[in-house]
């Protein structure tokens, strides 16, 4: 299904790159990237993706935040993991020079739509992972906006993988439980 050696190599790189970074809940960032990778691995298995496609999806899952959140550059990823992985991670990276979160999301989705389905799957898996219990400081508007953004992601990238699309749809519906009326 996928190369365990490749997984270990990419995981070690991502672990070092993220260093002491923490999730919003205070866990080592490794918890987030491995959760996203687990969603992708499960989808690859259920979708019978070949090894090359699975390796691309899993590599991008493990590395999806390294350009955005660390000092790692596109060029470093290109040299270490090749053009497909570097392009995938770059497409998954928000352009923080854009003025609003909406513009950043739209730009990211547009770039993801030029990528293979294996890369698009990572965005679905990332949002599935992020649709757990919202942070305590979020108000209803923030929760609804995040849910709406997840629906936008699903509408744009849902064709990339039916299993992940169904998982995200379920998570979006369950997110209603966090909205206080």
C-alpha positions as CSV (number, residue, x, y, z in Angstrom):
1,X,0.0,0.0,0.0
2,X,2.7,2.5,0.9
3,X,6.4,2.5,1.8
4,X,7.0,2.4,5.6
5,X,10.6,3.5,5.0
6,X,9.3,6.6,3.2
7,X,6.8,7.2,6.0
8,X,9.6,7.1,8.6
9,X,12.0,9.3,6.6
10,X,9.3,12.0,6.1
11,X,8.0,11.7,9.7
12,X,11.5,12.2,11.1
13,X,12.0,15.3,8.9
14,X,8.7,16.8,9.9
15,X,9.4,16.1,13.6
16,X,12.7,17.9,13.5
17,X,11.2,20.7,11.4
18,X,8.3,21.4,13.8
19,X,10.7,21.0,16.8
20,X,9.0,22.3,20.0
21,X,5.9,23.6,18.2
22,X,2.6,22.8,20.0
23,X,-1.0,22.4,18.9
24,X,-3.6,24.8,20.3
25,X,-4.4,22.3,23.0
26,X,-0.7,22.2,24.0
27,X,0.3,18.8,22.5
28,X,3.5,18.3,20.6
29,X,2.7,19.2,16.9
30,X,3.6,15.7,16.0
31,X,0.1,14.7,17.3
32,X,-1.6,16.9,14.6
33,X,0.5,15.8,11.7
34,X,0.3,12.1,12.5
35,X,-3.5,12.4,13.0
36,X,-3.8,13.9,9.5
37,X,-1.5,11.2,8.1
38,X,-3.6,8.5,9.8
39,X,-6.7,9.9,8.1
40,X,-4.9,9.8,4.8
41,X,-3.5,6.3,5.3
42,X,-6.9,5.0,6.1
43,X,-8.3,6.7,3.0
44,X,-5.5,5.3,0.8
45,X,-6.3,1.8,2.1
46,X,-10.0,2.1,1.6
47,X,-9.5,3.6,-1.9
48,X,-6.8,1.0,-2.9
49,X,-4.4,3.7,-4.0
50,X,-1.2,2.4,-5.5
51,X,2.0,2.8,-3.6
52,X,3.3,5.9,-5.5
53,X,0.0,7.8,-5.0
54,X,-0.2,6.7,-1.4
55,X,3.4,7.8,-0.7
56,X,2.6,11.2,-2.2
57,X,-0.5,11.7,-0.1
58,X,1.1,10.5,3.1
59,X,4.3,12.5,2.6
60,X,2.2,15.7,2.0
61,X,0.1,14.9,5.0
62,X,3.1,14.7,7.3
63,X,4.7,17.8,5.7
64,X,1.6,19.9,5.1
65,X,2.5,22.6,7.6
66,X,6.3,22.7,7.3
67,X,6.5,25.7,4.9
68,X,3.7,27.6,6.7
69,X,4.8,27.0,10.3
70,X,8.6,26.4,10.2
71,X,11.7,27.7,8.5
72,X,11.7,24.9,5.9
73,X,11.5,26.2,2.3
74,X,10.0,24.9,-0.9
75,X,13.5,24.4,-2.2
76,X,14.5,22.3,0.7
77,X,11.5,20.0,0.2
78,X,12.2,19.9,-3.5
79,X,15.8,18.7,-2.9
80,X,14.9,16.3,-0.2
81,X,11.6,14.8,-1.4
82,X,11.2,15.8,-5.1
83,X,9.0,18.1,-7.1
84,X,5.6,16.4,-6.5
85,X,5.9,16.6,-2.7
86,X,7.3,20.1,-2.7
87,X,4.5,21.3,-5.0
88,X,1.9,19.5,-2.9
89,X,3.1,21.1,0.3
90,X,3.3,24.5,-1.3
91,X,-0.3,24.2,-2.5
92,X,-1.3,23.2,1.1
93,X,0.4,26.3,2.5
94,X,-1.5,29.5,3.1
95,X,-0.1,32.6,1.5
96,X,0.0,34.9,4.5
97,X,0.8,37.9,2.4
98,X,-2.8,37.9,1.3
99,X,-4.8,40.3,3.5
100,X,-7.7,38.2,4.7
101,X,-8.3,34.6,5.8
102,X,-10.9,34.3,3.1
103,X,-8.4,35.3,0.4
104,X,-5.9,32.9,1.8
105,X,-8.4,30.0,1.7
106,X,-9.6,30.8,-1.8
107,X,-6.0,31.0,-3.0
108,X,-5.0,27.8,-1.4
109,X,-8.1,26.0,-2.8
110,X,-7.3,27.3,-6.3
111,X,-3.7,26.0,-6.0
112,X,-4.9,22.7,-4.7
113,X,-7.3,22.2,-7.6
114,X,-4.2,22.1,-9.9
115,X,-2.7,19.3,-7.8
116,X,-3.4,15.5,-8.0
117,X,-6.2,14.1,-5.9
118,X,-3.6,12.7,-3.5
119,X,-2.6,16.2,-2.5
120,X,-6.2,17.4,-2.3
121,X,-7.0,14.6,0.1
122,X,-4.6,16.1,2.6
123,X,-6.7,19.2,2.9
124,X,-9.8,17.1,3.6
125,X,-7.9,15.1,6.2
126,X,-6.5,18.2,7.9
127,X,-10.0,19.7,8.3
128,X,-11.4,16.4,9.6
129,X,-8.7,16.4,12.2
130,X,-9.3,20.1,13.1
131,X,-13.0,19.6,13.5
132,X,-12.8,18.3,17.0
133,X,-13.9,20.2,20.0
134,X,-13.4,23.9,19.2
135,X,-11.1,26.0,21.5
136,X,-13.0,27.3,24.6
137,X,-12.4,30.9,23.6
138,X,-14.2,30.6,20.3
139,X,-17.7,32.2,20.2
140,X,-20.6,30.9,18.2
141,X,-19.7,33.1,15.2
142,X,-16.2,31.7,15.0
143,X,-17.5,28.1,15.3
144,X,-20.1,28.7,12.6
145,X,-17.5,30.4,10.3
146,X,-15.1,27.5,10.8
147,X,-17.9,25.0,9.9
148,X,-18.8,27.1,6.9
149,X,-15.2,27.1,5.8
150,X,-15.1,23.3,6.1
151,X,-18.2,23.1,3.9
152,X,-16.4,25.3,1.3
153,X,-13.4,22.9,1.4
154,X,-15.7,19.9,1.0
155,X,-17.6,21.5,-1.9
156,X,-14.3,22.3,-3.8
157,X,-12.2,19.2,-3.0
158,X,-14.8,16.5,-2.2
159,X,-14.2,14.7,-5.5
160,X,-10.7,13.9,-4.5
161,X,-11.6,11.0,-2.2
162,X,-15.1,9.7,-1.4
163,X,-14.1,8.2,1.9
164,X,-12.6,11.4,3.2
165,X,-15.5,13.4,1.8
166,X,-18.0,11.3,3.8
167,X,-15.8,11.6,6.9
168,X,-15.7,15.4,6.5
169,X,-19.4,15.7,5.8
170,X,-20.0,13.8,9.1
171,X,-17.6,16.0,11.0
172,X,-19.3,19.1,9.7
173,X,-22.7,17.9,10.7
174,X,-21.4,16.9,14.2
175,X,-19.9,20.4,14.6
176,X,-23.5,21.6,15.1
177,X,-23.3,20.1,18.6
178,X,-20.8,22.9,19.5
179,X,-23.1,25.7,18.4
180,X,-25.1,27.3,21.2
181,X,-28.5,28.6,20.3
